[in-house]
Amino acid sequence: DFRAGRRPPRLAPPRWWKPTLRDAAVVASLGIWWLVGAMTSDDGYIFTIARARADQGFIGNYFRWFSNPEAPWNWDDAFLSLWVQVSTSTPWVRLPALLMGLASWLLISREVLPRLGQRVRRSNAAGWAAAAVFLAFWLPYNNGLRPEPFVVLFSLLALCAVERSVATRRLMPAALGLVAAALSAGTNPHGIVAVMPFVAAGKPLLRLVRQRAREFGWVPVLAPIAASGLVYLTLAFMDQTFQSVLDGIALKKAFGPSDDWYQELNRYIALFNPTSDGSLARRFPVLLVMLCLATCLAVLLRRGRIRGAALGPSRRLLGVTALFFATLVFTPTKWSHHFGIFAAVGGALAALTALAT
């Protein structure tokens, strides 16, 4: 990038850290819910898996599949296994989710919304809509030990990196975004959604790569990009061999649950069941995101653009949101708590809808 004459801009503008009333509302809501909010249904499950690592020597599923290794989707559990050695109190074990929620809101409000256009950034309606929908997802889904908070944070980092790469015509942000996407993919199969910003922005990114390759050659351009994505392999195989990972995946498929793509309807059946997995608090934000996506698409098709919003970033945001739904189809389990990943795009999509309407 430097040799191509693309100097990096400031990492954060001067007003990036200036707090607003919306920030105070989000911080207060997350802080109160951190202390009094309900745990998720899998917290005890994940908590025991993390604590069992000290005896097993690796991250294995304590409850299922004969304590089968969780690799290559295990680095978040490895982090939690170190975290719970300090304390096992509820506020302490939920502190990482709180910190990731705060970081996610900063990325949405400071990076994603301004990228959608000046009117989105300045609109009070858009800003409060983003805050409300972000909280509507985070509070019922992500206040615990499940991997969704990791996926939300690293998906946002990937999205912001892709948008900055397209805006500044620099490859380094995209390469760093690949590191974030790989870390997201390494937490859970649905973590692959962090790759979707690269898919949505494929055309401008490929054009930029070809331009750099013509100037400096393919190997000097592609080698560091590939290394950025593949560096996660050091975490995926930190305590397992390649063969043991293949055996573990085969065992999971044999004993299940391992659902096919055409069974995706089971996820929505669970969402509408009268159980904790199908509560109104979980159902509402998912239906709201569907409504926002349909509204923005209708306005975009009718007018050609959403007035006041940047055309390219708004199109890519709609594409990424649609790809989030498409990616869930191919995950091997169909639990409703996977919808917590939409905290990454739901807030920004709500802001765009507020401007569109």
PyMOL commands that set and color helices and strands:
alter all, ss='L'
color gray80, all
select helices_A, chain A and resi 21-36+43-56+65-67+75-83+90-93+95-115+118-122+124-141+148-168+172-185+189-200+202-216+218-230+233-236+242-255+261-263+265-271+276-278+280-303+311-329+336-356
alter helices_A, ss='H'
color red, helices_A
deselect
rebuild
show_as cartoon
